[in-house]
């Protein structure tokens, strides 16, 4: 067809992997992928719906796409498209809306690029979305997001993901290994394992066939993978067995991102989380005992319904005392068709914002303390190709972000360095260590 297609992804790493998989379908169909600003014939916008802000972003991206290409054919996929297809259909310029089960058959729907007066919607009930579709991101030579699990069987009271993605289901271990080998052959040196509920890996056809630990053991034996990073794992599914395995692994790096959401047991109960803060503290203590230099990231929600000032302080002090490295802070927003949206004692927006601000400040304090603890240590850095103000950056195994003067020979290469100090922009400054000293 020799038509041009452009993509825009909102949301999580899982979305990025799926956008790449959809992009490969377009390439095989003869489309040429171009930058968003290049005036494409077709725009594919992969949406998120974790927060209300994400929904608003979709509208803005559509508007921007039409600014660059007024006659472009606009297709919306992703979680927002599954949850609110009729709402999306009212956005001016949208031509096609595809739900969770239909987005991977997108080429079958992109047959006529003529804009119609009314958009087409293909959106089956989420109960019919029960097949696992493989995906991994492509285009970044340094790292790839590899999807190994989708959907969720949990019923957290604030979350729309089960409504948007369906029940938990997984790829087979043999297929994951095959995809990992394809990724390695492309020159990528770090694989980030992604999923909606990654620790629940192993369910196929509603039956548990294996586990995330089984997958990790198998991946650790694949030759050519330099690093494997776990994107996020629930604390109740992060077993001591997995922690001990990562500590002695050849490829898995010492970095865990573990959702907490609240440090108040009362709020965890209202959230319908499957653990209490005591278990979370135990997981962090176990990790730090076995891997003192491990980086630990935390998800936390500010202003959940029923969260009093004292409940928030309970969370704040709990996090302050934990040996963690950074926070991902989410300000609670009501999502339709979730129990939390109709709970009593909704927290006023101004208080949510204030609490979120306090947690962001705490996150920066934790990150700087973690970086400070690493000064004078030796680290292996995988450098990336981006360039800003004459500098490039890269990450250590334990997720320390460093900067160095740009050198094209360092792109997608490992360099052993000494961590010197925290720069004004928050990156770690480094000194390269001569190879002769590294191997002495």
MIZA-15809 format. One line per 8 residues: for each residue x, y, z of C-alpha. Coordinates in pm, 1 decimal, padded with zeros to 6 digits. Example, Ala and Ser with C-alpha at 12.3 -4.5 7.8 and 13.67 -1.06 7.14 Angstrom:
BEGIN
01230.0 -00450.0 00780.0 | 01367.0 -00106.0 00714.0
//
This chain:
BEGIN
00000.0 00000.0 00000.0 | 00299.8 00229.2 00060.4 | 00096.5 00422.7 00317.1 | 00250.4 00593.5 00617.4 | 00156.6 00498.2 00974.9 | 00251.4 00665.6 01302.7 | 00206.5 00539.4 01656.9 | 00161.7 00699.4 01995.8
00157.7 00502.8 02321.0 | 00008.5 00613.4 02650.4 | 00056.8 00426.4 02974.9 | 00258.6 00128.2 03085.1 | 00546.9 -00078.1 02952.1 | 00299.8 -00346.4 02851.5 | 00135.5 -00097.7 02614.7 | 00473.1 -00018.3 02458.1
00537.3 -00385.6 02388.5 | 00192.8 -00420.9 02228.2 | 00234.4 -00108.7 02015.8 | 00552.5 -00259.0 01873.1 | 00373.0 -00586.1 01797.1 | 00099.0 -00393.3 01615.1 | 00366.2 -00193.3 01433.6 | 00521.7 -00510.9 01298.0
00182.0 -00609.8 01156.4 | 00165.7 -00280.8 00967.8 | 00519.0 -00327.0 00832.8 | 00429.4 -00673.3 00705.7 | 00120.4 -00524.1 00538.5 | 00336.0 -00275.1 00347.5 | 00295.4 00036.9 00559.1 | 00592.6 00262.9 00630.2
00630.7 00379.6 00990.6 | 00702.1 00752.1 01028.3 | 00740.9 00996.6 01314.9 | 00426.2 01137.7 01471.4 | 00496.3 01484.3 01332.3 | 00559.5 01365.2 00975.7 | 00197.8 01372.9 00859.6 | 00100.7 01005.3 00851.5
-00191.3 00857.6 00659.9 | -00287.2 00647.3 00961.9 | -00238.5 00718.6 01333.9 | -00264.5 00440.0 01591.6 | -00307.9 00566.9 01947.4 | -00266.0 00302.1 02217.9 | -00442.5 00427.0 02527.9 | -00431.1 00386.1 02902.9
-00711.8 00437.0 03152.1 | -00543.6 00401.3 03489.9 | -00626.5 00761.8 03579.3 | -00868.0 01024.8 03452.5 | -00568.7 01224.6 03330.5 | -00477.9 00940.3 03090.8 | -00821.8 00968.5 02925.9 | -00773.6 01339.5 02870.8
-00433.9 01273.8 02715.8 | -00599.1 01059.0 02447.9 | -00812.1 01353.7 02335.6 | -00507.0 01577.3 02316.0 | -00306.4 01325.1 02109.9 | -00594.4 01291.2 01860.2 | -00609.0 01667.6 01825.3 | -00232.2 01686.8 01767.1
-00239.6 01407.3 01507.5 | -00503.4 01593.8 01308.1 | -00298.0 01911.6 01331.3 | -00010.3 01737.8 01152.0 | -00233.6 01544.7 00912.7 | -00592.6 01676.8 00893.5 | -00716.3 01389.4 00676.1 | -00543.3 01111.2 00866.4
-00731.1 00794.0 00959.2 | -00734.4 00782.8 01342.2 | -00758.3 00450.2 01525.6 | -00781.9 00416.3 01904.5 | -00687.1 00092.7 02082.3 | -00595.0 -00001.0 02439.3 | -00760.7 00006.6 02780.2 | -00957.3 00328.4 02725.4
-01091.5 00185.0 02398.9 | -01218.4 -00124.4 02580.0 | -01375.0 00063.3 02869.9 | -01532.7 00363.8 02695.0 | -01566.3 00308.1 02319.8 | -01875.2 00528.0 02286.7 | -01702.7 00814.5 02464.4 | -01404.3 00784.8 02230.0
-01633.4 00776.5 01925.9 | -01744.0 01130.1 02011.5 | -01388.4 01268.0 01986.3 | -01374.1 01468.2 01661.0 | -01163.5 01295.1 01395.9 | -01166.9 00940.8 01534.1 | -01243.1 00679.5 01265.8 | -01197.9 00341.7 01434.4
-01214.3 00210.6 01792.7 | -01088.1 -00140.5 01870.8 | -01137.8 -00323.2 02200.8 | -00900.3 -00557.2 02379.8 | -00987.6 -00864.3 02172.6 | -00984.0 -00678.9 01840.4 | -00667.5 -00467.3 01856.1 | -00441.0 -00748.2 01737.4
-00664.1 -00799.4 01432.5 | -00619.3 -00434.4 01344.4 | -00498.9 -00494.7 00987.1 | -00827.2 -00671.1 00908.4 | -01012.9 -00351.9 01006.4 | -00781.5 -00104.5 00828.1 | -00913.4 -00178.0 00479.5 | -01045.1 00160.0 00365.7
-00875.2 00477.6 00483.3 | -01161.8 00698.6 00374.3 | -01285.6 00904.3 00666.1 | -01651.7 00845.3 00747.4 | -01903.8 01066.7 00921.3 | -01933.1 00817.0 01204.3 | -01649.0 00601.6 01349.7 | -01659.7 00222.3 01347.8
-01647.8 00043.2 01682.8 | -01543.6 -00318.0 01732.6 | -01557.8 -00403.0 02100.7 | -01654.1 -00743.0 02237.0 | -01732.7 -00801.8 02607.5 | -01413.5 -00839.6 02810.5 | -01525.2 -01189.9 02911.8 | -01452.3 -01296.8 02553.7
-01093.1 -01170.6 02574.9 | -00919.5 -01485.1 02692.5 | -00638.3 -01544.6 02443.0 | -00279.9 -01445.8 02512.2 | -00118.3 -01245.8 02231.0 | 00262.4 -01221.1 02242.1 | 00437.5 -00886.7 02210.9 | 00771.3 -00718.4 02265.8
00889.9 -00365.3 02203.3 | 01127.5 -00288.8 01918.0 | 01339.6 00009.3 01817.3 | 01545.6 00068.3 02128.9 | 01876.8 -00111.5 02084.6 | 01944.5 -00105.8 02458.8 | 01636.7 -00271.2 02610.3 | 01315.8 -00447.6 02512.3
00988.9 -00482.7 02705.0 | 00884.6 -00846.9 02669.1 | 00520.2 -00926.1 02747.9 | 00482.9 -01264.1 02918.8 | 00150.0 -01224.5 03102.1 | -00176.3 -01033.4 03055.5 | -00496.2 -00970.5 03250.7 | -00561.0 -00999.9 03623.4
-00771.0 -01218.5 03853.6 | -00743.5 -00975.3 04143.9 | -01027.6 -00738.4 04229.3 | -00864.1 -00431.7 04384.1 | -01141.7 -00184.1 04454.1 | -00978.6 00106.1 04263.5 | -00864.1 -00075.7 03950.3 | -01018.8 -00102.9 03603.5
-00752.3 -00331.2 03457.8 | -00956.1 -00655.3 03488.0 | -01240.9 -00472.6 03307.4 | -01002.2 -00350.2 03036.9 | -00779.8 -00655.9 02989.3 | -00970.4 -00956.2 03121.6 | -00856.2 -01248.0 03332.4 | -00499.9 -01361.1 03394.7
-00334.1 -01556.2 03113.7 | 00024.3 -01621.4 03009.9 | 00260.9 -01715.1 02733.7 | 00422.1 -02058.6 02744.0 | 00777.1 -02076.4 02875.6 | 00898.8 -02227.0 02547.4 | 00755.9 -01936.1 02347.8 | 00904.6 -01680.5 02587.8
01245.4 -01841.3 02540.3 | 01201.9 -01829.1 02163.4 | 01112.6 -01458.9 02176.2 | 01407.8 -01391.0 02406.8 | 01640.1 -01547.7 02150.4 | 01490.0 -01328.2 01874.7 | 01549.3 -01021.3 02091.4 | 01909.8 -01120.2 02162.2
01971.9 -01172.2 01789.4 | 01863.2 -00811.1 01727.1 | 02144.9 -00679.8 01946.1 | 01937.3 -00580.9 02249.7 | 02123.3 -00633.5 02577.7 | 01850.2 -00591.1 02839.7 | 01507.3 -00755.1 02856.4 | 01239.1 -00612.3 03086.2
00970.6 -00869.5 03167.4 | 00624.5 -00711.8 03164.8 | 00266.1 -00807.4 03240.3 | -00040.6 -00683.2 03424.5 | 00025.1 -00914.1 03721.3 | 00366.2 -01055.5 03638.8 | 00400.4 -01271.0 03949.0 | 00083.7 -01455.8 03846.2
00258.2 -01593.5 03536.2 | 00171.7 -01951.2 03448.2 | -00206.8 -01953.2 03396.4 | -00325.4 -02086.0 03060.4 | -00683.1 -02182.5 02976.6 | -00778.9 -02090.9 03334.2 | -00540.4 -02352.8 03472.3 | -00205.0 -02297.7 03641.3
00060.9 -02487.2 03446.6 | 00382.6 -02336.0 03586.1 | 00505.6 -02028.9 03778.0 | 00704.6 -01709.9 03745.2 | 00988.6 -01883.4 03929.5 | 00988.8 -02157.6 03663.2 | 01007.9 -01889.6 03392.2 | 01291.7 -01705.0 03566.5
01497.3 -02021.5 03599.9 | 01451.0 -02102.5 03230.6 | 01539.6 -01750.6 03112.7 | 01852.7 -01748.2 03324.8 | 01992.9 -02024.9 03106.1 | 01943.5 -01844.1 02772.2 | 02282.9 -01755.6 02629.0 | 02333.4 -01402.4 02501.6
02100.5 -01219.5 02740.8 | 02311.4 -00977.4 02941.9 | 02042.8 -00844.0 03173.9 | 01687.0 -00935.0 03269.6 | 01483.4 -00688.0 03473.8 | 01148.8 -00755.4 03643.7 | 00915.9 -00461.9 03571.7 | 00682.0 -00500.6 03870.1
00571.7 -00780.7 04101.1 | 00307.4 -00793.9 04374.5 | 00450.9 -00836.4 04728.1 | 00238.2 -01141.9 04801.1 | 00375.6 -01308.9 04485.7 | 00737.8 -01208.3 04543.5 | 00843.0 -01521.0 04729.5 | 01166.0 -01572.2 04923.2
01247.2 -01831.4 04657.2 | 01239.1 -01564.0 04385.2 | 01441.1 -01318.7 04595.9 | 01712.0 -01574.5 04665.1 | 01719.6 -01674.9 04299.8 | 01769.8 -01315.9 04179.3 | 02051.6 -01272.9 04432.3 | 02256.0 -01550.5 04271.3
02127.0 -01517.4 03913.6 | 02358.4 -01479.0 03615.6 | 02121.3 -01242.3 03432.6 | 01846.8 -01108.9 03662.2 | 01949.0 -00773.7 03807.2 | 01911.6 -00653.1 04169.9 | 01612.6 -00427.0 04111.8 | 01255.4 -00487.4 04225.8
00951.1 -00266.6 04173.8 | 00693.3 -00374.1 04432.0 | 00348.1 -00207.9 04448.4 | 00246.1 -00106.6 04800.1 | -00040.2 00143.8 04735.8 | -00080.9 00223.2 05107.4 | 00113.0 00178.0 05430.3 | -00211.5 00171.6 05631.6
-00362.0 -00172.1 05690.5 | -00704.5 -00010.2 05713.0 | -00668.1 00140.8 05363.7 | -00514.5 -00179.1 05223.8 | -00831.1 -00354.4 05337.9 | -01052.5 -00097.7 05165.7 | -00838.3 -00136.7 04852.8 | -00888.4 -00516.4 04865.4
-00514.3 -00574.0 04844.8 | -00396.6 -00928.1 04918.7 | -00137.5 -00848.8 05185.9 | -00078.5 -00623.3 05484.3 | 00208.6 -00385.4 05552.1 | 00385.9 -00638.1 05774.4 | 00434.5 -00872.6 05477.8 | 00560.3 -00583.5 05265.3
00814.4 -00480.4 05529.0 | 00930.4 -00841.3 05555.4 | 00988.3 -00862.5 05177.3 | 01195.3 -00542.3 05179.7 | 01399.7 -00660.7 05478.9 | 01467.6 -00996.8 05312.8 | 01583.3 -00831.4 04989.9 | 01814.9 -00588.2 05167.7
01962.1 -00862.2 05387.3 | 02055.2 -01074.6 05084.2 | 02124.9 -00788.7 04838.7 | 02223.5 -00472.1 05032.4 | 02273.4 -00271.4 04709.5 | 01941.2 -00373.9 04555.1 | 01718.0 -00095.9 04421.9 | 01356.7 -00114.1 04540.4
01081.7 00095.9 04382.9 | 00734.6 00137.9 04531.5 | 00389.7 00228.7 04391.6 | 00174.1 00431.0 04629.7 | -00168.4 00598.6 04594.6 | -00240.3 00929.8 04768.7 | -00592.0 01023.7 04877.4 | -00778.3 00693.0 04851.9
-01142.1 00713.6 04978.2 | -01155.6 00694.0 05355.9 | -00788.6 00792.5 05397.5 | -00780.8 01025.3 05698.6 | -00489.8 01253.0 05784.7 | -00366.4 00992.1 06033.1 | -00398.9 00713.8 05773.8 | -00184.2 00917.8 05536.7
00075.5 00979.8 05807.8 | 00071.0 00605.4 05874.4 | 00169.9 00551.2 05509.6 | 00423.7 00834.3 05508.6 | 00606.4 00716.0 05819.7 | 00597.5 00354.5 05705.1 | 00762.9 00449.7 05375.2 | 01008.8 00683.9 05544.9
01134.7 00401.4 05763.8 | 01156.9 00142.5 05483.9 | 01492.0 00085.2 05311.0 | 01356.5 00165.7 04965.2 | 01498.9 00363.7 04670.6 | 01217.5 00560.8 04503.8 | 00839.0 00597.0 04477.5 | 00593.5 00605.5 04190.3
00319.7 00828.2 04331.9 | -00035.8 00818.9 04197.3 | -00300.9 01067.5 04304.0 | -00625.5 00873.1 04344.3 | -00889.8 00941.3 04079.2 | -01234.9 00785.6 04058.6 | -01280.2 00525.4 03786.6 | -01627.2 00426.1 03669.7
-01753.5 00078.4 03760.2 | -01506.8 00034.9 04047.5 | -01621.1 -00006.2 04411.1 | -01388.9 00273.1 04527.0 | -01569.5 00530.4 04312.3 | -01885.9 00499.7 04524.7 | -01718.6 00465.6 04864.9 | -01797.7 00712.4 05138.5
-01552.3 00973.3 05266.0 | -01397.2 01068.6 04934.1 | -01086.7 01281.1 04995.9 | -01109.9 01638.9 04860.9 | -00894.6 01703.9 04555.8 | -00677.1 01965.1 04729.4 | -00587.5 01719.1 05006.3 | -00506.8 01448.8 04751.5
-00272.7 01691.8 04576.6 | -00103.0 01794.9 04902.2 | -00044.4 01434.8 05004.8 | 00086.8 01348.8 04660.2 | 00331.1 01639.3 04681.6 | 00461.1 01516.9 05017.4 | 00517.2 01169.5 04876.0 | 00699.7 01309.0 04572.0
00935.4 01495.9 04804.2 | 00987.0 01178.2 05005.9 | 01063.6 00989.2 04686.4 | 01338.6 01234.4 04594.0 | 01482.2 01206.8 04946.2 | 01485.5 00826.1 04918.9 | 01641.8 00830.4 04573.3 | 01919.5 01065.6 04677.5
01990.7 00858.9 04989.8 | 02014.2 00544.4 04777.1 | 02245.9 00714.9 04527.7 | 02455.4 00853.7 04814.9 | 02502.5 00499.6 04948.0 | 02651.0 00396.1 04613.5 | 02919.1 00669.8 04590.4 | 03272.8 00531.5 04542.3
03137.4 00193.1 04434.2 | 03218.9 00028.2 04102.0 | 02927.5 -00027.5 03862.9 | 02869.5 -00175.1 03518.5 | 02671.5 00074.3 03308.8 | 02474.3 -00002.2 02993.2 | 02476.2 00323.5 02796.7 | 02188.7 00441.9 02578.8
02195.6 00640.8 02257.1 | 02002.2 00948.8 02362.9 | 02187.7 01279.7 02366.8 | 02105.4 01583.9 02580.6 | 02327.0 01889.4 02623.9 | 02628.9 01691.0 02507.6 | 02570.0 01405.5 02753.4 | 02447.7 01048.0 02724.9
02308.8 00839.9 03007.4 | 02287.7 00480.2 03114.4 | 02182.6 00252.8 03398.3 | 02366.4 00025.1 03637.1 | 02234.1 -00319.1 03716.9 | 02069.9 -00177.1 04029.0 | 01906.4 00108.9 03835.8 | 02144.6 00392.0 03916.2
02112.8 00648.6 03636.5 | 02444.1 00801.3 03532.2 | 02558.7 01056.8 03276.5 | 02878.1 01091.9 03074.3 | 03000.2 01308.2 02784.7 | 02853.4 01164.8 02464.3 | 03069.0 00904.2 02292.2 | 02918.6 00716.7 01994.7
03137.1 00416.5 02076.5 | 02962.8 00380.4 02411.9 | 02608.6 00347.5 02270.8 | 02456.8 00010.8 02369.1 | 02785.3 -00088.7 02534.7 | 02879.2 -00183.6 02889.3 | 03137.0 00028.0 03068.6 | 03277.4 -00032.7 03414.3
03286.3 00293.5 03607.7 | 03332.8 00441.3 03951.1 | 03034.9 00631.5 04090.0 | 03160.8 00972.6 04202.2 | 02881.8 01205.7 04311.5 | 02522.8 01317.3 04250.1 | 02507.3 01590.8 03985.5 | 02277.4 01892.1 04012.8
02036.6 01731.2 03762.6 | 02009.3 01417.6 03977.6 | 02223.5 01185.9 03763.7 | 02531.7 01017.5 03906.7 | 02865.0 01145.5 03782.3 | 03117.1 00877.0 03695.7 | 03479.3 00806.8 03612.6 | 03562.2 00538.3 03358.4
03783.4 00260.7 03490.7 | 04052.8 00138.2 03251.6 | 04001.5 -00214.8 03120.9 | 04342.9 -00311.4 03254.6 | 04227.7 -00225.4 03605.7 | 03894.5 -00400.5 03563.4 | 04059.9 -00728.8 03471.0 | 04362.5 -00694.7 03697.6
//
